[in-house]
Amino acid sequence: MVKLKTKEEIDKLIKGGKILSKILKEVAAEAKPGVKTIELDALAERLIRQAGGRPSFKYYQADEDDPPFLQHYVLLLMMN
């Protein structure tokens, strides 16, 4: 069964998407030769927290009784 979102939920998703888009653009602008991925990760986390958010992947727990997923990073990066 599909649960439809309320207008308020949709508005929150739109607002969050705009914030994320801005953060990703700022991080992408810093992705240059010589910049370490750990530096980009720290920038992303700082920008997320400054925007009032929290990194959703960092120490993720599917259930409060489960041990946290020990993902210490905010970004998932692939370098080609």
C-alpha positions in Angstrom: 0.0 0.0 0.0 1.3 3.4 -1.0 1.0 6.1 1.7 0.6 9.6 0.1 2.6 12.4 1.5 0.8 15.4 3.1 1.5 18.9 1.8 3.6 19.6 4.9 5.7 16.5 4.3 6.2 17.4 0.6 7.2 21.0 1.6 9.8 19.6 4.0 11.2 17.3 1.3 11.4 20.3 -1.1 13.2 22.4 1.5 15.6 19.6 2.4 16.3 19.0 -1.3 17.2 22.6 -1.8 19.6 22.6 1.1 21.2 19.4 -0.1 21.6 20.8 -3.6 23.4 23.9 -2.2 25.7 21.8 -0.1 26.6 19.4 -2.9 27.4 22.3 -5.2 29.7 23.8 -2.5 31.4 20.5 -2.0 31.8 19.8 -5.7 33.4 23.3 -6.2 36.1 22.2 -3.8 36.7 18.8 -5.5 40.0 19.6 -7.2 43.3 17.7 -7.8 45.2 17.6 -4.5 42.1 17.9 -2.2 41.7 14.9 -0.1 38.3 13.1 0.1 38.5 13.3 3.9 38.6 17.1 3.5 35.5 17.1 1.3 33.8 14.9 3.8 34.6 17.3 6.6 33.3 20.2 4.6 30.0 18.4 3.8 29.5 17.5 7.4 30.2 21.1 8.5 27.8 22.5 5.9 25.1 20.0 6.8 25.3 20.9 10.5 25.4 24.6 9.8 22.2 24.2 7.9 20.6 22.6 11.0 20.8 19.0 9.7 22.6 15.9 10.7 24.5 13.5 8.3 22.1 10.6 7.7 24.7 7.9 7.0 27.1 8.7 9.9 26.6 6.0 12.6 23.2 5.0 11.0 21.1 2.5 13.1 18.2 0.7 11.4 16.8 0.0 14.9 17.8 1.5 18.2 18.6 -1.9 19.5 21.0 -2.6 16.6 24.7 -1.5 16.8 25.4 1.6 14.7 26.7 1.1 11.2 30.2 2.3 11.7 30.3 4.5 8.7 32.5 7.3 9.8 32.0 9.4 6.7 29.3 11.7 5.5 30.0 11.3 1.7 30.2 8.3 -0.4 32.8 9.2 -3.0 34.0 7.3 -6.1 37.2 8.6 -7.7 37.8 7.8 -11.4 
